[in-house]
């Protein structure tokens, strides 16, 4: 928690502790929250976690508090956020420039922003780690931020520093533009728009992303409750596996009971004594007690929560190690679907965030610079399939030999930049002209 959050909480607590500590006061606050008079989610969204908890904010319908730390304790949620964020960080994020005639595109190696996106965002964070961090924030909370540090050239960024979501607060200015209030320096102050990189998740108003943690509070609360229930069951379970009862007329003192239990374990405990016949005198009866979790549907509920997380993150269950619906025949199609439906929107959001936050207005109007994640690393198949694909693309002139060698991290060869097509393939117009010449309709 930042310093400003602690100070705000101290001031707020001194003003309201008398009310909150009295029974009537707690009842009034509870009724105000239920009627929407007090918006506890505002405190949670803007970094005042202590105030939100004091007001009962973040409480799910399952009766557990849901915040980022608690949610990440759910294995499915953590894995889903991790998979998407790491996959975004794995793909190279490259700065390109279109030629003036718009017919060719080349990487802009000399631009400072190329190195920031491709290699190192700041002295402490690599480019891939930067993308992972900001994506995870935007994925969970709807908004990911970074501070754009500028040195000599105010139009060119020097470093990109990820910001924690609770270090940034957004207000709407009179011109309906976002006003960014940051508190990463210890005190909250307005930060110029040109110094804020803002990645948005799904947005219902365009200016800010929607808080997925808030929307999914009940779903994640149920997952947390089921997980806590299972943990507490193992911790507190005192159910005996076997109960041996005797008729009311048979009296056994504590020493007799202890001797009987010791003898019973000696007779039947361990693999070597398994299935040994038991003989009980004096009308003794044996009953086995097994905890019945089927009645609570605990296992089914925890499996279903994996699917709920998949729905929230728009991800296929097989990415979370749930292979019930994955087969050898459809796993490739599921991988393609993941790239298009899960990764595709985030690639677009990063491309648009770069255009909005890291280009000057003149560069935006020229529309020649753009940054994009390359998905080639996800499209590599086995060597045979890859070789067949390269052969087809070489035959059709899509790739040159050196372009293929560059893909394979091999050095170029002489005269390897030319593009070739199959000899028996020709344009329709050329084929028609040649046919007319053969028929004497055109001069040779």
C-alpha positions in Angstrom: 0.0 0.0 0.0 1.4 3.4 -0.8 1.9 6.2 1.7 -1.0 8.3 0.4 -3.3 5.3 1.0 -2.2 5.0 4.6 -2.7 8.7 5.2 -6.1 8.7 3.7 -7.1 5.7 5.7 -5.9 7.3 9.0 -7.9 10.5 8.4 -11.0 8.5 7.3 -10.8 6.1 10.2 -10.5 9.0 12.8 -13.6 10.6 11.4 -15.7 7.4 11.2 -14.4 4.9 13.8 -17.1 6.0 16.4 -19.8 5.3 13.9 -18.4 2.0 12.7 -17.6 0.6 16.1 -21.2 1.1 17.4 -23.9 -1.6 16.6 -26.3 1.1 15.2 -23.5 2.6 13.1 -22.5 -0.7 11.6 -26.2 -1.4 10.8 -26.5 2.0 9.1 -23.4 1.5 7.1 -24.5 -2.0 6.0 -27.9 -0.6 4.9 -26.2 2.3 3.0 -23.9 -0.2 1.2 -26.8 -2.5 0.2 -28.8 0.5 -1.1 -25.8 1.8 -3.1 -25.4 5.0 -1.1 -21.8 4.1 -0.3 -19.8 2.8 -3.3 -17.2 0.6 -1.7 -15.9 -0.5 -5.1 -14.7 3.1 -5.8 -12.3 2.8 -2.8 -11.1 -0.7 -4.1 -10.6 0.5 -7.7 -8.6 3.6 -6.6 -6.2 1.9 -4.3 -7.9 2.5 -0.9 -8.0 -1.2 0.0 -8.1 -0.6 3.8 -11.1 1.7 3.5 -12.9 -0.7 1.2 -12.3 -3.6 3.7 -13.5 -1.5 6.6 -16.7 -0.8 4.7 -17.1 -4.4 3.8 -16.1 -3.9 0.2 -15.0 -6.7 -2.0 -17.3 -9.2 -0.2 -18.7 -11.8 -2.6 -22.0 -13.6 -2.3 -20.1 -16.6 -1.1 -19.2 -14.7 2.0 -15.5 -14.3 1.3 -13.5 -11.1 0.4 -12.3 -11.1 -3.2 -9.3 -8.9 -4.1 -6.3 -9.4 -6.5 -4.2 -11.4 -4.0 -7.1 -13.7 -3.0 -8.1 -14.3 -6.6 -4.6 -15.2 -7.6 -4.7 -17.9 -5.0 -7.2 -19.7 -7.2 -5.1 -22.0 -9.4 -7.3 -21.7 -12.5 -7.4 -17.9 -12.3 -3.7 -17.6 -11.7 -2.9 -20.0 -14.6 -5.2 -18.2 -17.0 -3.7 -14.8 -16.2 -0.3 -16.3 -16.4 -0.8 -18.0 -19.7 -2.2 -15.0 -21.5 0.3 -12.5 -20.0 3.3 -14.8 -20.7 2.2 -15.5 -24.2 1.9 -11.8 -24.9 5.4 -11.3 -23.5 6.8 -14.2 -25.5 5.9 -12.6 -28.9 8.4 -10.0 -30.2 6.8 -6.5 -30.2 8.3 -4.8 -33.2 8.2 -1.3 -34.5 7.6 -1.0 -38.2 7.5 1.8 -40.8 5.5 1.7 -44.0 7.2 3.2 -47.1 5.7 6.3 -48.6 4.1 4.4 -51.4 2.6 1.9 -48.8 4.0 -1.0 -50.8 6.7 -2.2 -48.3 7.2 -2.4 -44.6 10.5 -2.4 -42.7 11.5 -2.6 -39.0 12.7 0.7 -37.6 16.0 -0.4 -36.0 17.3 3.1 -35.3 14.3 4.4 -33.4 14.6 4.4 -29.6 11.1 3.0 -29.3 12.1 -0.1 -31.2 14.6 -1.0 -28.5 12.0 -0.2 -25.7 9.5 -2.6 -27.2 11.8 -5.3 -28.5 14.6 -5.5 -25.9 14.5 -3.4 -22.7 11.7 -1.2 -21.4 13.9 0.2 -18.6 17.1 -0.7 -16.8 15.3 -3.1 -14.5 12.7 -4.6 -16.8 13.0 -6.4 -20.1 10.5 -5.7 -22.9 8.9 -9.1 -22.4 8.6 -8.6 -18.7 7.1 -5.2 -19.3 4.4 -6.6 -21.6 3.7 -9.4 -19.2 3.2 -7.0 -16.3 1.0 -4.5 -18.0 -1.1 -7.2 -19.7 -1.7 -8.9 -16.4 -3.0 -5.6 -14.8 -5.2 -4.8 -17.7 -6.5 -8.4 -17.9 -7.6 -8.5 -14.2 -8.4 -4.9 -13.4 -9.3 -3.5 -16.9 -6.4 -1.1 -17.0 -2.6 -1.4 -17.2 -0.4 1.6 -16.8 3.3 2.7 -17.3 5.1 5.9 -16.8 6.8 7.2 -19.9 10.1 8.8 -18.9 11.4 11.4 -21.4 14.9 12.9 -21.4 16.3 15.2 -24.0 13.7 14.8 -26.7 10.2 15.4 -25.3 8.6 13.6 -28.2 10.7 10.4 -27.8 10.4 8.2 -24.7 13.5 7.1 -22.9 12.1 4.5 -20.5 8.9 2.8 -19.8 8.2 2.1 -16.1 5.2 -0.2 -15.2 2.8 1.3 -12.6 0.8 -0.6 -10.1 -3.0 -0.1 -10.8 -3.6 1.4 -7.4 -1.0 4.1 -8.1 -3.1 5.6 -10.9 -6.6 7.2 -10.6 -8.5 8.6 -13.6 -10.9 11.5 -13.6 -12.8 13.0 -16.5 -11.8 16.5 -17.5 -14.2 19.1 -18.7 -13.3 18.3 -22.3 -14.1 14.6 -21.5 -10.5 13.6 -21.7 -8.8 11.4 -19.1 -6.9 13.2 -16.3 -4.3 10.9 -14.8 -3.6 11.3 -11.1 -0.6 9.3 -10.0 0.8 8.6 -6.5 3.9 6.5 -7.2 6.1 9.3 -5.9 4.3 9.3 -2.5 1.9 12.2 -3.1 -1.0 12.2 -5.6 -0.5 14.6 -8.4 -1.7 15.1 -12.0 0.6 13.6 -14.6 0.6 14.8 -18.2 -1.1 12.5 -20.6 2.0 12.2 -22.7 3.8 10.6 -19.8 1.2 7.8 -19.3 1.0 4.6 -21.3 -2.5 3.2 -20.9 -3.5 -0.3 -22.0 -7.2 -0.9 -21.7 -9.1 -4.2 -21.4 -12.7 -4.5 -22.5 -14.3 -1.1 -22.2 -18.0 0.0 -22.0 -17.2 3.7 -22.3 -14.0 3.8 -24.3 -11.9 5.9 -22.0 -11.2 3.3 -19.3 -11.3 -0.5 -19.2 -13.8 -2.5 -17.3 -12.7 -4.1 -13.9 -13.0 -7.8 -14.5 -12.2 -8.6 -10.9 -15.3 -6.6 -9.9 -17.5 -8.3 -12.5 -16.2 -11.7 -11.5 -16.4 -11.2 -7.8 -19.1 -13.8 -7.2 -17.6 -16.4 -9.5 -14.1 -16.0 -7.9 -15.6 -15.8 -4.5 -17.3 -19.2 -5.0 -13.9 -20.7 -6.2 -12.1 -19.2 -3.1 -14.9 -20.6 -0.8 -14.7 -24.1 -2.3 -10.9 -24.1 -2.1 -11.0 -22.9 1.5 -13.7 -25.4 2.4 -11.6 -28.3 1.0 -8.5 -27.0 2.9 -10.3 -26.7 6.2 -11.8 -30.1 5.8 -8.4 -31.7 5.6 -7.1 -29.6 8.4 -10.0 -30.1 10.8 -11.4 -33.5 9.8 -11.6 -35.8 12.9 -13.8 -38.5 11.4 -12.6 -42.0 12.5 -12.4 -44.5 9.7 -13.7 -47.4 11.8 -16.1 -47.5 14.7 -16.4 -50.7 16.8 -19.5 -50.9 19.0 -20.6 -53.2 21.7 -24.0 -53.8 23.3 -25.0 -51.7 26.3 -24.3 -54.6 28.7 -20.6 -54.8 27.8 -18.6 -52.4 29.9 -15.0 -51.5 29.0 -12.9 -49.1 31.0 -10.3 -46.8 29.5 -7.5 -49.3 29.8 -9.6 -52.0 28.1 -10.5 -49.7 25.3 -6.8 -48.8 24.8 -5.7 -52.4 24.8 -8.4 -53.3 22.3 -7.4 -50.5 19.9 -3.7 -51.4 20.2 -4.5 -55.1 19.4 -6.8 -54.1 16.5 -4.0 -52.0 14.9 -1.5 -54.8 15.4 -3.9 -57.3 13.7 -5.0 -55.2 10.7 -2.8 -52.1 10.2 -0.4 -52.2 7.2 -0.4 -53.9 3.8 0.9 -57.2 5.2 -2.2 -57.5 7.4 -4.8 -56.3 4.9 -7.9 -58.5 4.5 -7.1 -60.5 7.6 -10.3 -62.0 9.0 -11.6 -60.2 12.1 -13.3 -61.9 15.0 -15.3 -59.9 17.5 -16.7 -61.3 20.7 -19.5 -60.2 23.0 -21.7 -58.9 20.1 -19.2 -56.3 18.8 -20.1 -54.6 15.5 -17.8 -52.8 13.0 -19.0 -49.7 11.1 -16.9 -47.8 8.6 -17.4 -44.0 8.4 -16.6 -42.3 5.1 -17.0 -38.5 4.7 -19.6 -37.9 2.0 -18.4 -35.0 -0.1 -20.8 -36.0 -2.9 -23.6 -34.3 -1.0 -21.8 -31.0 -1.2 -20.7 -31.7 -4.8 -17.3 -30.3 -3.9 -15.4 -32.0 -6.7 -17.9 -31.2 -9.3 -18.1 -27.6 -8.1 -14.3 -27.1 -8.3 -14.2 -28.6 -11.8 -17.0 -26.3 -12.9 -15.2 -23.3 -11.6 -12.4 -24.0 -14.0 -14.9 -23.6 -16.9 -16.2 -20.4 -15.3 -12.6 -18.9 -15.3 -12.2 -20.0 -18.9 -15.4 -18.1 -19.8 -14.2 -15.0 -18.0 -10.8 -15.0 -19.7 -12.0 -16.2 -23.0 -9.6 -19.1 -23.0 -10.0 -22.8 -23.9 -9.9 -25.2 -21.0 -7.0 -27.2 -22.4 -4.8 -24.1 -21.7 -5.5 -24.7 -18.0 -4.6 -28.4 -18.1 -8.3 -29.5 -18.4 -8.1 -31.9 -21.3 -11.5 -33.5 -21.0 -12.6 -32.0 -24.3 -9.2 -32.0 -26.1 -8.3 -34.8 -28.5 -5.4 -35.5 -30.9 -7.7 -34.5 -33.7 -8.8 -31.1 -32.4 -5.8 -29.9 -30.4 -4.3 -28.0 -33.3 -7.6 -26.3 -34.1 -7.9 -25.3 -30.4 -4.4 -23.8 -30.6 -5.4 -21.7 -33.7 -8.6 -20.6 -32.0 -6.6 -19.5 -28.9 -4.4 -17.3 -31.1 -7.3 -15.7 -32.9 -9.9 -15.3 -30.2 -7.8 -15.0 -27.0 -4.5 -13.5 -28.1 -5.9 -11.6 -31.1 -7.8 -8.9 -29.1 -4.8 -8.3 -26.8 -2.5 -7.9 -29.8 -4.9 -5.3 -31.2 -5.1 -3.5 -27.8 -1.3 -3.3 -27.6 -1.1 -2.0 -31.2 -3.6 0.7 -30.5 -2.1 1.7 -27.1 1.3 2.1 -28.8 -0.3 4.3 -31.5 -2.2 6.4 -28.9 0.5 6.8 -26.3 3.9 6.5 -28.0 3.5 8.3 -31.3 3.4 12.1 -31.7 0.4 13.7 -33.3 2.3 14.3 -36.5 3.3 10.6 -36.6 -0.3 9.5 -36.0 -1.5 11.7 -39.0 1.2 10.3 -41.3 0.2 6.7 -40.3 3.5 5.2 -41.3 4.8 3.9 -37.9 3.1 1.1 -36.1 4.0 -1.6 -33.6 2.8 -5.2 -33.7 3.3 -8.5 -31.9 4.7 -11.2 -34.2 2.9 -14.6 -33.8 5.5 -16.6 -35.9 6.9 -18.1 -32.7 3.5 -19.8 -32.1 3.2 -21.0 -35.7 6.3 -23.2 -35.7 5.3 -26.8 -36.3 7.4 -30.0 -36.5 10.3 -29.9 -38.9 8.6 -31.8 -41.6 5.5 -29.6 -41.6 7.6 -26.5 -41.4 9.8 -27.6 -44.4 6.7 -28.4 -46.5 5.2 -25.0 -45.7 8.5 -23.2 -46.6 8.7 -25.2 -49.9 5.2 -24.1 -50.9 5.8 -20.5 -50.1 9.1 -20.5 -51.9 7.5 -22.0 -55.0 4.9 -19.2 -55.1 7.4 -16.4 -54.6 6.2 -15.4 -51.2 9.5 -16.0 -49.5 13.1 -15.7 -50.8 15.7 -18.2 -49.8 17.4 -15.6 -47.4 14.0 -14.9 -45.8 13.6 -18.5 -45.0 17.2 -18.8 -43.7 16.6 -15.7 -41.5 13.5 -17.5 -40.0 15.8 -20.5 -39.2 18.5 -18.2 -37.7 20.9 -19.0 -40.6 23.2 -16.5 -42.4 22.2 -15.3 -45.8 23.7 -16.7 -49.0 24.8 -14.9 -52.2 21.9 -14.2 -54.6 19.4 -15.5 -52.0 17.2 -12.4 -52.0 15.4 -13.1 -55.3 11.9 -14.4 -55.4 11.0 -17.2 -57.8 7.8 -18.9 -59.1 7.2 -22.2 -60.7 8.1 -22.3 -64.4 4.6 -23.6 -65.5 2.8 -20.8 -63.7 2.1 -17.5 -65.5 -0.4 -14.6 -65.4 -3.8 -15.1 -67.1 -3.2 -12.0 -69.3 0.3 -13.3 -70.4 -1.2 -16.8 -71.2 -4.0 -15.2 -73.3 -1.4 -13.0 -75.2 0.8 -16.1 -75.9 -2.3 -18.1 -77.1 -3.2 -15.2 -79.5 0.3 -15.2 -80.9 0.3 -18.9 -81.5 -3.0 -18.5 -83.5 -1.6 -15.7 -85.6 -4.0 -13.1 -84.2 -1.2 -11.0 -82.9 2.2 -10.2 -84.4 5.0 -12.1 -82.8 
